[in-house]
Amino acid sequence: MRLPIRSLNPAGRRLRWAVTALWVLLAAGASVLAPKLGDVTDNDPTTFLPAGSDSTAAAEIAADHFAADTLPLMVLHRSDGTADSAAMAKALNEIGDLPSVAGEPTAPVPSEDGTALLSTVPLPADNLGSENERAIEQIDSVLSSRGLDADYTGPAASSADLGNAFQQLDGPLLALSVLVVSLVLALSYRSPLLLVLPLACIGIASQVASATAYLLGAAGLTVGADSTGMLTVVVFGAATNYALLITSRYREELRAEDDRFAAMRRALRGSLPSIAASSGTVVVALAVLGLATMSNVQALGPVLIGGVLAAVATMATLFPALAVSIPQRVLFWPSAPAPGAADRNHRLWAALSRFVGKAPKTIALATTALLAALSLGWLTVQLGPNEFGELREPTASERTAAAVDDLYPGRPRNPVDIYVRGDSSEVRDLADGRLDRAGEEEPSADGSDWTVLRADLPLDPATAEARDAVDGLRSDIAASGIDAHVGGATVAQMDTDAASLRDLTVVLPLVLLAVALVLLVLLRSLSEALLLTLCTTLSFAAAVGSAALLLPALGMPVVGASFFLYGFLFTVAMGVDYTVFLANRVKEETPRLGTARAVPLALTTTGGVITSAGLVVAATFGVLAAMPVTALAQIGVVVACGVVLDALVVRTFLVPSLLLWLGTRARRHA
């Protein structure tokens, strides 16, 4: 795979200045747009619903016809004796006049034991989490001024909790990512400039990626908070991978060529095919997400593709242009490479390559057995309805919700909403026996012919019986020809779980196919491409098994479908980089040296850079493990495990031993 960089070299003596100037302009524009990303970030719960599902249709009807301009905030006042209804009513009248409140609060309802009062305060439906948080503070101030203590729950309070959690992602995630990359770069090169220069380019790549995400959001694409959180991690991981690969190859070429411009030209010629192949794999894998049914999963692809392309563009053009503008003795100080000098960093990897070369069959089988053993941890995985709306620590609104359930036992525990156009009596009859209290009817707020039946699912929503009850009701409604949709929070979660599992069966095979095709194009060997794809699959299985042993200790034992979907996507997309880096070097050296010598040389020369890159990606995804959103933290753990296994086990032992073993068998049969 040859790229036409000789005629268009971004690190050429003259072109480097034009490249640098262009990036200065891009960085300036990005610095204006990137901070606006939060303005187009959509945390509406409907963005996390499956596209085309019945519950999504129900949510859209609710938004169009049922006063969806408000979001309910439940206010619970408790006292040791009898709750003061009069004081609460006066406070609620004052609360209704607050500019942050979208309507009149409901009258306070006493609990059965008389120790609590419950009211609902409507807040604007389009509020962001931070706006709901400020509204709650204002409401609490009014209640406190009248000597009333209150706790809060309901959708508005949950929105505030979730918004606060996602806000915690940006700052700490960026700071920790910078710290991790700095440590790895410092340990890898022990050069001040080789710490600052890649970080500056990565920072520009991150700004460009955020600006691109803003433009996508402004154009109408749904950009969720989960997308923006992952964007930082992906850009830092990918950009660092590419920076390390180019730097390593540049250092290697400077030992054969004192002219830094010629050395960088050869370094790019050797490294850009690997970068193109690895980034191409990631882009294709992310594009596959467009076939998912979950709306937030569909939207994730374009946002992260923009991030990967920003990382590639920055590291393939700006980074080399800046690197060659600095004399090598300064850039690599205090240990600048010189023509003819040996690379002491290669000693360990040369010894490992000799070890692998002595018994490739034995090492291949032993490594496979190790990964298979780790994969057994998969059997301990606990699958449940754990998605992006769940936080690691119980929130005040969740504790208040539990208190409301105890104080008001007649309230629905698993609410189901059935939206019906026209006469709802037949639907009420169909729901009878499957749902409880399917008789409470509310008319639409806009005077349309839609009504909503409030009901309660008397079964655990996670059971097959509950799914059968909902599916049976939907089938009966469809057979009757009635225009009605079954939705609500409980059913929406059920549909989300089902859609997420469906996406697993579609997306995972297609991602593997994309990996196999890229490896086939790179290696031009069907057997090797299939074998290395199987290595990737085994690596992911081992990553899940390892993560399953760690997650209970971290207080996150139950995983949702997103754990497997995103975990597989990022483990494969990021981890396959190392197989591509190694395999491309083997392909490059084989015509000159033959497989038996090309594999050890490739392992020796790429060992340090791949290990460093793997540690960066594993650490940046590992940073997610400290984040408050459960699903993101779990994804961080499994990807970190997978990348470590890819970099230290699969690429170091399994892939080289298999390539040597296959090469030996091929020579014997020749």
N, C-alpha and C positions, 0 to 999 in steps of 0.2 A: 504494500500500500504506500504509494509515493504521493507526497503533497507538494504542490508547486511553490515551495517557499524560497527557492533560489532566486526566482525573478521578483518575488514580493516578500522580502524579508523584513518583518517589523523591527528587527534589531540591527538593520543595516546602518552604515555610517551616516547616511542622510535621512533615511526614512524614519529612524528612531525619534527624531525631533518632531516630525509631523504626527507620529503615533502618540507621543507624549502630549502634544498640544491638543489633539483630538480628545484624549482622555481627560485632560483638564476641563475642557468644555462639558464633556459628559458628566463628570463628577460635580461640576457646578450646577448643572440642571437637575441631577439626581438629588443633590442636597436640598433643593427647593421642594421636590415632589415627595421624597421619601418620608418626611415627617407627617405628610397628609394621609399616610396609609390608614391610620386609625379612623379617618373620616369615612372611609368606604368599607371598613371591616364590618361584616354583618354577623351579629351574634343571635339573630332571631332563631328560636327553636325550630322553625319550619325548615331552616337550611340543613338541619340534621335529620330530616325525614326522607324516606325513599321516594324518588321521583315516580309519579304515576300510581302511587298506592292509594288505597281507599282512605286511609287516615290522612294522607296529604290533601286529598280532595276535600275531606271534612274540614281540615284546617283552613283551606282557602275559602270555603263557604262561610266559616266563622268569621274570617277576616273581612269578607265582603258584605255580610248581612247581619252580623250579631255584635254590634258595638265593639268591634275589634280595635277601636281607637283607645281602648283602656286596657290596663293590665292590673289584675286584682292584687292588692296587698292585704293580707289578713293580720289584724291587730288583736292580740290576746292580752287582756288585763287580768291579773290574778291577785287575790288578797287572802290573808289568813282567815278573815271572817267573811262577812257578806260584801260582795263587790258593790261599789258605789255607782249605780246606774245613772243617777242624775249628773254626777260629775263627769262621767264618761260621755254622756250625751252632749253636754256643753262643750267638752273638748273636741268632740267630733264635728260640731257645728263650726268651731273655729278652724279646724283642720280643713273643712270643706272650702274655706276661703283662701287657702294657701295657693299661690300661683303654680306650685309643683304638682297640685292635685287636679285630676281631670273630671271630677264630678262630686256628687254628694255621697259621703260614706253611708253605709247601711246602719240601721239602728242596732245598738248593741244587743246581742242575744245572750241571756244568762245560761250557764251550764246547769246540769241537773242538780248538782250539789250547791249551787248558788255562790261558788267561790270564784267564778271567772265570767268574763264578758268577752264576746267575740264580735268583731265588726270587720267589714271589708271596705277598704279605701281604694278607689280607682286611680291609677296613675297612667300617664300617657303610654300607649302601647309601643310607640317608637323610641322610648327611652333607651339609652345605653345603660349598661350596668352601673357605671359611675353616677349617672343621673338618678337612677333609682336609689342608690346609696345616699346621695345628698337629700333626696325627698324623704327618705326614712329618718335621716337625722333631723330634718325640720319637724316632721310629725312627732318624733320622740321629744323634741324640745317643747312642743305645745303640751303634750301629756305630762311631762315632768313639771312644767310650770303650775299644773293643777294638782301636783302630788300623786300622779298616777304612774305606776311602772307598767311597761308593756314589752311584749316580745312580738316578733314579726315572722311571718311565714307566707306561703303562697308564691305564685309565679314571679311577682315583682321582687320579693326578698331573695328568691333563688337566683334571679337575674343579677342582682347586686352581688351575691356571693360569687357567682361564676365570673362576672366581669372583673371583680377584684382579683380573682385567681389568675385570670389571663393577663391582667395588667402586670402581675408579678413576673410573668414570663420574660417580657422584653428586656428590662434593665438587667436583672441578674443573669439571664441566659446569655446576653451579649457580653457582659463582664466576665463571666466564667469561661465562655468560649475563647475570648481574647487571652485570658490567663493560661488556659490549656495549650492553645497554639503557641504562645510565647515560651512556655516551658519546654515543649517538644522541639521547637526550632532552636532554642538555646542549647539543649542537650545534643541535638543532631549536628549542629555546625559550629557551636561555640564561637560565633562571630557576631558582633553587635549589629553590623549592617544587614546580615542575613537573618536577623531577628526583626529589624525595623522594616526593611524593604518588602518582604512578603506580607507582613501585617498591614502595611499601608495599602497594598494592592487588594488584599482581602477586604479591607474596610471599604474601598471604592466599589468592589464587586457587590458587597452587601448593600450599599446605598443604591446602586443601579438596580439590583434585584428588587429592593423595596419600592423604588420608583416605578419599576415595571409592573409590580403587583398593584400599585395605586392606579396606574393607567388602565389595567385590566378591570379593576373594581369600578372605576369611573365609567368604563365602557359598558357596564352592566353585568360583568361576571361576579358571581358570589364569591367573596373573599372572606372566609371565616377566620376566627382567632386561632383555630388549630393550624390553619395554613401558614399564618404569619409566624407562629411559634416554630414550626418545622423549617420554615424558610431560612431562618438564621443558622440553624444547625447544618442544613444541607449545603448552604453556600460556604460556610467556614470549612466543613469537611472536604467538599469537592475542591475548592480553591487551594487548600493546603496540600491535598494530594498532588495536584498539578504543579504547584510551586516546588514541592520537594522533588518530583520527578525531573523537572527541567533543570533545577539546581544541581542535582546529582549528575545528570548527563553533561552539563556544562563543566562541572569540576573534572569529570573524566576526560572530556575533550581537551581541557587546558593542560592536561598532562602529556598530550600528544602535539599540541599546537599552542604557541605563545601568543598568536594573534587572537585577541578575545572576540573579534567580530566573526572570524572564520570558525572559531570554536563554538560560538553560540549558534551559528548557522547549522553546523553539524549536529549540535545538541538538539535543536528544534527538529531537524530532519529525523533524528532518531526517536524523539519523545512525542512529537505531535501525532503520529499514527496511533500510539497507545492512548493518548488523551482523546483523540477522535473516536476510537473504538469504545473506550470506557464511558465517555459522556454520551455517545450514541446509544449505548445500552440503557443508560439511565433515562434518557429522553424517551426512547421507545417504551420502556417500562412504565413511565409516568403517563404517556399518551394512552396506554391501555386502560388507565383509570376512567377514561371517558366512557367506557362500556359498563361501568358500575351503575347500580341503581340508586345508591345513596347520593343525595345531592351534594353533601360536603366532600365526599370522595371524588365525585366528578370534577368539582371545582379545584381540588388540590392539584391536579395534574398541570394545568396551565401556569399556575403560580410557581410551582417548583421547577417546571421546565425553564421558565424565565430566569430563575435563580441559577440553575446549572449552566445555562448559556452565558449568563453574566460572568460566572466563575471561569468558564472556558475562555471567553473573549478577553477578560482582564489578564489572565495568567499566560495566555498564548501570545499576547501583543504588548501590553503595558509592562508587565514584569520583565521580559527579556530586554525590552527597549531601555528600561531603567538600569538593569543589571550591567549591560555592556557600556553604559555611560559612566560607569565607575571602574577604574583600573582594578584588575583582579587582586593585586596585592593589598588594596584597600578593602574591596568587597569581602574577601575571605580572611582578612586579618583576624587573628594573628597566625593562621596556618594556611597561607595561600598556596594553591597547587602550582607546580612548576613542571615543565616538560621533562619526561623521563623519570619523575619521582613516583615512588610506589604509594599506594593509598593504604594507610594503616587501618582504615575503617573496614577494609575488605578481608582482613585476616580471619576474623571469626566466621564470616560467610564462606570463605574459601575452605576452611576446615569442615564446616557443615556440608558443603557440596561434595567434598571427598567422602564424608561419612555416608551421605545418601547414595553416592555412586558405587559404593562397595556392595551394597545389597538392596537394590531398588525394589525387588519383589517383596522381600521381607518387610521393608519399611512401608511399602504401600499397603500391605495386608494389615500390619500392626496399627497403622494410622487409621485405616478404615474401621478396624475393630474398636479403637478408642472413640471415634466419632459415633459409631453405632451404640456404644455403651452410654455415652452422654445423651443420646437420643431417647433412651429409655425413660429419662425424666419427663418426657412428654406424657407418660401415663398418669402422672400426678397432677396434670393441669386441671384446674377447676374452671369450667366455662359457665359464664352467667351474663346477665344483662348489664354489663359494665361498659359504658360508652363515654363520650367526651363531656357530658354534662355532670359527671360524678367527680367529687373532690376527695382527696385522700383522707382528710380529717373531717369528722362530723361538724357541720356548721350549725350556727345558732338557729337558722331557719328550719333545719331538719329536726333539731331537738324540739323546737316549738311545734312543728307539724305532728310529732309523736304525742306531745302534750294535748294538742287539739283532739287527736283521735281518742285519747283516754277520757277527756272531759266531755266530749260530744260523741258518744258511741253511735248515734243514729246517722252520722255523716257517712257518705260512701267511702270505702277504703280503696277501691279500684274503680274510679269513675269512668264511665263510658258515655259518650255523647253520640246520639243518632240524629243526623240532620235529614229532615224529610221535606220534600216539596209537596204541598197540598195536604190532603187528609192523612193523619198519622195513625189512625186507629188500627189499620191492618198491620202496620209495622209494630205497633205496641203488642198486638196479638202474637206476631212472629217472635218477638223478643221474650214473651212470657215463657218461663221455664228455663230460659238460658241466662237471663239477667234478672237482677233484683231491682225493684222500684222503677220499672220501665214505664212510669206513667206521668212523671213530672214533665210538663210541656211548657216551653217558653217560646213566644213568638219572636220573629226577627225584629231588629231595631229599625230597619229601614222600610217597614211596611210591605215587604215582599211576601210571597206565599211559602217561604221556608219556615219551618219550626224545628225545634230541637227537643228531643226526648232525653232526659237525664236518667241514667241508670247506674247500676253497680255490678261489677263482675264478681260473682260469689266464689271464685276459684283463684288459686295462685296463678298469676299471669305467666309464670315461668313454666307451667306444666303443659303437657300435650292436651289435656282435657280443656284447658282454657282456650288454646288455639283452636281446637275442634269446635268449641261453642261459638267463637267469633266467626270462624270460617263458615260454619253451618248457617248462622244468621245471615251472613252476606250472600250465601248461595240462595237462600230462600228469598231474600229481597230481590236478587237478580232474576230469579225465576218468576216472581210475581209481576215484574215490570215496573215496580215502584222506583221513582227517582229518589234514592236515599243513600247515605254514606255513613259508615260506622267509624267513629274516630274517638278523640279524647286522649288524654295523656297515657292512660294504661294501654290502650290499643296501639297508639303510636309507637310505644316502646316495643310492643310485640312485633309490629311490622318492621321496625328498625332492626331488631335482632334477626328476623327471618331474611330481610334484604341483605344484611351484612354477611350472613352465611352463604347466601346465593352468590354474592360478589366474590367470595373466596373461591368458589368452584369455577368462576369465569376468569377472574383476573390472574390467579396464580399460574394456571397452565400457560396463559398467553405471555406472562412475564418470562417464564422458563423458555418458551419458544423464542422470544426476543433474544435472550442470552445465547441460546444455541445458534441462532442465525448469525449473530455478531461474531461468535467464536468460529463459526464455519467460514465466514468471509475472511477472518483474520488468519486462521490456520490452514484453510483450504484442505481440511481433512475431516470427513464426516465422523469417523470413529473417534478422533480426538475431541471434536466439538461436543459430541454426545457424552463422552466420558467426563469431560470437564464440567458439563452441565449437571451430570449426576453428582459430581463432587460438590457443586454449589448447593444442590438439593440436600445432600447429606449434611453439609455444613449448617444449613438452616435448621434441620431437624435437631442437630446437636445444640444449636443456639437456643431453641425453644426448651429443650430438655434442661440445659444449664440454667436458663432464666426461671424455669418452673421450680428449681431448687432454691433460688434466691428470693423470689417474690414473697413467699410467706414470711421470711425473715424481715422483709421491708414493710410488712403490714398490708400487702396487696395480693392476697392469694387468689382472688377471683378475677379472671380475665374475660374480656368481651371479644367479639369477632374482629374488632379493629386491631387487637393485639397480633393476630395472625396475619391479617391483611397488610397493615402497615409494616409490621415486623418483617414479613417476607419481602415486601417491596424494597425496603431500605437495606436490609441485610444483603439481599442479592445485588441490588443496584450499586451499593457502595463497596461491598466485599468483592464483587467480580472485577473491580478495578485491578486488584492485585494479581489475579489470574491473568488478566489481559496484559498488564505490565510485564509479567514474567514470560508469558507465551509469545508476546510480540518480540521480546529480546531473543528468545530461542529461535524464532523464525528468522530473525535478522542474521543471526550468527551461524545457523545450520548450513547454508550453502558454502560457507568458507571453512567451517570446522567439522561439520557432521554432528549428528544428534548427541553422540556420546560426549563430546567436548563442549557443544553449544549449551546444553542444559546446565552443567556446573558453572560455566562462565556467566550465564544469565542469572543464576541464583546468587553468585558471588557479587555481581555488579548491581543487582537490584535489591539485594537483601536489606541493606541499611535503609534505603529510601522507602521500601514497602513497609518495613517494620515501623519506621517513624510515622508514615502516613496512617497506618493502621491504628497506632496509638492515639493520633490526633482525632481520627473519626470516632474511635471507641470512646475517647474521653468526652468529646463534644456531645455525642448522643448520651453518654453516661450522665452528663449534666442534667438531662431531662429527668433523671431518676430523683433529683432533689426538688422537682417542680410540684406544685400542689394539685395539678389535674391528674387523676389516677391513670387514665388511658395513656396520656403522653409519657408519664413516668414509666409505665410498663413497657411501652414501645422503646423508650431509651434503654432500658435494661436488656431487652432481647437483642436489639441492634448492636449494643456494645459487646455483648457476648458473641454474637455472630461475627463481627468484624475482627475481634481478637482471635477467634478460631481461624478465620480466613487468613489473616496476616501471619500468625505464628505457627499454625498447624497445617492448614490446607496448602498454602503457597510455599511454606518452607519444606514440608516433607511429602505430602500426598501428591501434589501436582508434579514436582520434579521427579519423584520416584516412578510415577505412572508414565511420564514422558520417556524416561530412560528405559523402563521395562518394555513399553510399546516399541521403542526404537530398536531394542535388542531383538525382540520377536520379529520385527519387520526385516532386520538384516538376516536373521536365520532362515526366514522363508523366502528371501530374495533369490 
